[in-house]
């Protein structure tokens, strides 16, 4: 156990995550201790004195001591935030070129040259996507629709979803409640233009063809003109020709077929109850039916996997040649089965896996177009989306760069409202201002259904009174 004691609360978050990144296999416990003389004290032998320095300078000092003690560096340095490309975009807007940015990012945040170059490259691509998507308009939004059902729950997953076999009797009332919410949302957003719709989960294609038809029919009725319409058909064991035909009928422009790995023993271990061959079959079926923008997701650092496994997975992905590839570094959340079991990620091969994926994407003609990080990510790495030119996921860029409101429907879905002026941040005690407000829907599926039914009953009662 490593203890991180901070004299002031402002240091706790970044100090904890920095120490955790240097010691990913250790249990790390943060605590506030105003009586300590040092600003930050780490029980492994690190102490940062109070010299009246800025927060940034203090964090750099903590980083240097940990770097010296462990003999290793972190690829993203002291940067603990999830959106490093925002910093790159700001410097690009100031006219900073790539060599200047690499030097600045290294000195300011101790970021490696490789990651600084990646952040700069992605920031340029994101800006091009945003400009093309929004066309200078600030009266737009995107819609997210959550389907919280899966064939089985993967051991790394922390999303609010349930196994379809256990929730089959909830699907119909959930869908009914969801369609009501979607209609109500469209009404509230009248006067704004929808840019994209993204149906995620869970696994949306756990719905049968008739259920998908009802959902997509409602969405297309309300949103006849979109720049992108994405449906996650993530699990190959949920994909059928009948369901794909429904997606085609309603003009879905982008789908995801997500293997995570092409190693059968890994799929079995993480609870994905399908075969490697079913991935190939589902992909070939989608291609044969005319889908020309298919994304595939992979995870670097899954239990038991080596660099050789990742290279073999990438070889098989290249044979299918998807239009985009999203490469995640394993992140273990406390609510996931892995987190509950106390699993500790083995970070040794992850960097090499990520580099192998970047080379594979380049061989397929793809370029990195969006990037984000997670606080629980293994090895201080990142998640990167690669795409063929013109096949970038517009929704992914819009939600990551927070340039547009994302209105979310469904259990556990989180709306992210981008305001024109700043307001007091409801999630901060000290009254800091923000122009981004997050609103999370109720997570429990039964509660979500009950809430919609209760609202319908109240509406009926009001009409009766009138």
N, C-alpha and C positions, 0 to 999 in steps of 0.2 A: 504494500500500500504506500503510495506517495501522497503526501499532503501538501496542498498549495494554500498558504495563508496570505491574505492580502489586507493591508491596513485600511484601504479604501475600497468601497464596493465597485467603483468604476473599473478596477483592474481585474476583477474576478473572472469574468467571462473569457476574455482573451488569454489570460494567464493559464487558466484551467485547460483550454483547448490547445494551447501551445505545448504545455507539458504533456498532454495526452498524445499529441502528434509525435513528440520525441520518444515517448514510451507507450506505444499503442497496445502492448500486451500486459501493461500494468493497470491495476486499479488506482484511479486518481481521485482524491477527495478535496474539493475546494472549501474554503471557510473564510469568513470575515473575522479579523482580529484587530480592532482599532488600537489595542494596547501595545502592539508590536512596534519596535523601533524601525525595522525595515519596511519599505513599501510592499515588497513581495518576498516571501520566504518559501522555498521549496525544500522538502525534507530530504531530497537526494543530495543536498549540498550546494544549493544555489540561493543567493540572497542579493536583492537589489535595494540599495540604500536610498533614502529620501534626500535627493540633492536638488530639489526644486526644478527638476527637468519636466518637459512636456510628457504627456501620456505616450506619444509616439517614441520619444527618446527612451523612456523607461522600458517600453516593450522591446525596443531594439537591444537594450542592455540585457534584458532577460534572455532574449534569443541568443545573443553572443555567448553568454555563460553556458546555456544548455548545449549550444553547438560545440563549445570547447570541451564540455564534460563528456558528451556522448561521441564526439568525433564524427558527427554526421550533420548534414544540412537538410532543411525542409525545402522542397521545390517551390513552395509559395511563401517562404520566409515567415514573416510575422503576420501575413495577411490571413485572417480567420473568416472574413466575410464570404458570402456565397456568390457574389457577382464581381469578380475582379475585372471584367471587361468594362464595367462602368468607369473605373479609374482610367483605363486606357482610352475610352471614348472622350473623357474630359480633356486629356492631354492632347489627343488628336485635334480636338476643336480649337485648342490653343496654338496649333501649328507645329507640334512636336513630331519630328520624324522618328523612324524606327530606331536608329542607333541612339538618339537622344533619350528615347523612351526606355530602352533597355538599361541605359546607365542610370536614369532617374529611378526606375522601379527597383533596381538593385540597391541603390543607396537609400531610398526612402523606406522600402518594405522588405529588403533582403531577398527579393524574388530572383530566382535563377534566370540566366539569359534565355534558356529554352522556354520557360513558362512566360517570360515577358514577351518574347517573340510571338508565342501562341496567342496571348491576350490581345496584342496589337492587331494581329491578323484577323482574329475573330471579330474584334470591334469594328474593323473596316467593313467586313462582310455583313455584320448585323445592321450597320447604318444603311447599307445599300438595300437590304431587305425591308427595313422600316420605312425608308423613303418610298419604295415601290408599293408597299402595302397601304400606307396611310395617305399618300399623295397630298401631304400638307394639311389634311383635315384633322381637327381636334374634336369632331362630333361623331366619333366612332367608338365601338366597343366590340369585344368578342365574347362568345358564349361557351361556357364549359358545362357539359352534362355528365354526371357521374352515375355509373352502373356498378353498385357495390357487390357484385356476385362474381365468383370464379369457380372453375371446375374443382380446384383444390387450392389450398393456401400455401404458397412458397415459403420456405423457412426464413428467408431474408426480408419478407414483405411486412411493412408496417402500415399499409393503407387500411382504411375502414371498409373491409369487404368480408363476405362470408361465403363458405362453400355452398354451391348451388343446391346440392342434395339436401342440405339442412334448411335451406330457405325457400324451397320450391313453392310452398304455399304463400310466400310473401311477395313473389314476383309480380303477380297480377295487381294486387293493391298498391305495390310500390310504383309500378308503371303508371297506374291511374293517378296517383298523387304527383308523380314526376311531371306528367303531361300537363296537369293543372298548374304546377309551378312554372313550367316553361311558358305556358300561355300568359300567365300573370306577369312574368318577367318581360316578355315581349311588349305587353301593354304598357308597363312602367317605363320602358326604354323607347317608347314611340317618339319619333323625331330624331333619333340617333341612327346611324348606319352600322350594321353588323359587318365586320370584316371577315371573321372566321368563326367556325363552330368546331369544337373538339369534343368528341364523346370518348371518355376514358373510364377508368375504374380502379380496381376490379377488371373484369373482362367483358366489354359490351356484347361480344358475340356468344356469351352464355345464354342470352335471350334467343328464343327460337325465331324462325323466319317471320311468323305472324306478328310476334311482339316487336321485332325490329321494324317491320313494316308500319306498325302503328306509331312508333316513336319517330322514325325518320320522316314519315308522312306529315306528322305534326310540325316537325322542324322545317321541312321544305315549304310547307304552307305559310309559315310565319317568316321564313328567311329564304325567299326565292333566289336572291342574288348574293353570292359569297365569293370571296377570293380564294378560300380554302375550306374544305369540309373533310375533317379527319375522323376516322373511327379506328380505335385500337382493336384489331382482331388478334390480340397478342398471343393467345394460346392456340396452337395448331389443332388441338383436340376439340376446339369449338367451331372450326371453320368447315362449312359445307358449301356446295355449289348453290344450293337454294338461298343460303344467307348472303353469299356474295352477289347473287343476282338482285337481291333486295338493295344492297349497297349501291350497285350500279344503277338501278332504276331511279334512285333518289339523288344521283349525281355526287356521290362521295368521291372526292378527288385524291385522297391520300389515306392509306391504311398502314398499320404496323403488324408485322408477323414476327414475334419476338422469341428467338431461341434461348437467349441468355448464355447458352453453351451448346456446342455440338458434340459433347461427350456424354454418352448414355449414362455412365455411372454417376456423373454429376447431376444430370436431370433427375435420376432416381433419388439421389441423396437430398436434393433440395425440395423434393415434393412435387415436381412437375410430372404428372402422370401421363406422359406421352413419349413417343420414340423420336429419335433423330430423323428417321425416315419420314415420319409424319410432317416434320418441318419442311422437308424438301417437297413433299406431295402438296402441302397447302400452298407453298410459294408458287409451284408450277401451275396449280389450279387457278390462283389469282391472276397470274400472268396470262394464262390462256383465255381468261374472261375479260381481258382488256385493262387491268389495273397497271398503270404506268408510273405510279409513284408509291413504291413500297419501302417502308422503313424496317430495319431489323435492329433489335437491341442486344447488346452483349454486356456481361459483367466480368470485369477483371478482378481476380482474387477470390473466386468461389472456393468453398472448402475442398481441399485435396488437389486443386488444379495447379499445374506447373506451366512454365513458359511453353514447353513442348505441346501441352494440351491447347493452350491459347493459339499457338501457331497453326495447329491442325484445325481448330475451329475456324480460324480466319481463312484458311485454304478452302474449306467447304463453303464458307460465305461467299468468297470470291467466285466460286463456280456458279452460284446462283445470281450474283451481281445485282444486289438490291440498289435502289435509287438513293438511299441514305442509310447511314449506319450510326447508331448512337452507342457510345462506349462508356459504360459506368464503372467507376471504381466502387468496390463493395463498401456499402455503408450499413453498419449494424445498429438499428434503432432498438431502444429498450423494449418497445411493444412488439417487436418481431419475435418469432420463435427462437431465432439465433440469440437475440438479446436476452430473452427469458432464460435460456439455457446457460448463459454465461460464456458463449463462444467468443474467442479472441481471434481477430483476423490475423492471418500470417501475411505480412506485408513484403516479404523478401522479393518475390517475382513481379509484383504489381507494376513497378516502374517499367520493367522490360516488356511486360504485357501491353501496357499503354503505348509504348513506343512501337511495338510490333503492329498494333491496331492502326496507328497513324500511318505507318508505311503501307499497310494493306489498303487503307482508304485511298491513299495516293495512287496506288496501282490501279484502283478501280476508277480513277478520275475524279475522286471526291475531294472537297476542300472543307476545312473546319468552319462552321457557320454559327454555332452557339456553344456556350460553355457556362457551366455553373458548378458550384462546390456545395458540399454538405458538411455540417460541423462534425458529424460522426463518421466521416469518410476515412477509409483505411489509408494510412501512409501520407496524409496531407495532400492527396492528389485531387482529381477533378473528373467531371463528366463532360464529354465532348460529343457534339453532333457533327457528323460529316455528311455532305450531300453533293450530288452531281449539280453542276450549275443549273439554276432554275428549279431545282427540286428541294430547296430548303423548306423546312417546316415553319411557315409564317407564324403560327400560334406560338411555337416554342420561343421564338425571338421576342415577340410582343410581351409574353408573360415574364420572361427573364429580365428584359431591360426596363420593364415597368413604365412604358410610354403610353399605355392604353389600359382602360378599365377592363377587367375580366369579370363578367357576371356569371356566377356559378349556380347551377341547380342540381339537387340530389343530395342524398345523405352523405355527410362528411365533406361536401364540396365547399371550397373557400373562395368567396368573391374578393377581388382586389380592386378597390376603387382608386383611380388616379384623379385627384382633385385639382382644380385650376388654381386654388389658393391654399395656403397652409392652415391647418387647424391643430389644436392640442392633441398630441398623440395619446390615445386612450390606453395604450400599453406601457406607458412610461409614467413613473411616479413624479418626476420633476417638471412636468408640463412642457417637455420639448415639443416643437412644432413639426408637423409632417404633412405632406400632400398625398400620402398613401394610407388608406384605411382598409383593414382586412376584416371581413365578416364571415365567420364559419357557420355553416349549416349544422344542425343536429346530426351527430354521427350514427346513433343507434337507428337501425332500419325500422324497427317497430315504432319507435318514437316519431320518426319522420312521417311514417304513414298515418299515425294517430294525429299528429299535428295538422296535416293537410285535411284529414276528415273532420277535425274539430273546427277548422276555419270554414269549411264548407257548411257545416251545421249552423255556425254563427251567421253566415251569410243568408242561409235559408230562413233563420229566425227573424233577421232584420227585414227581409222581404215580406214575411208574414205580418209583422207589425205594421209595415207601411200599407 
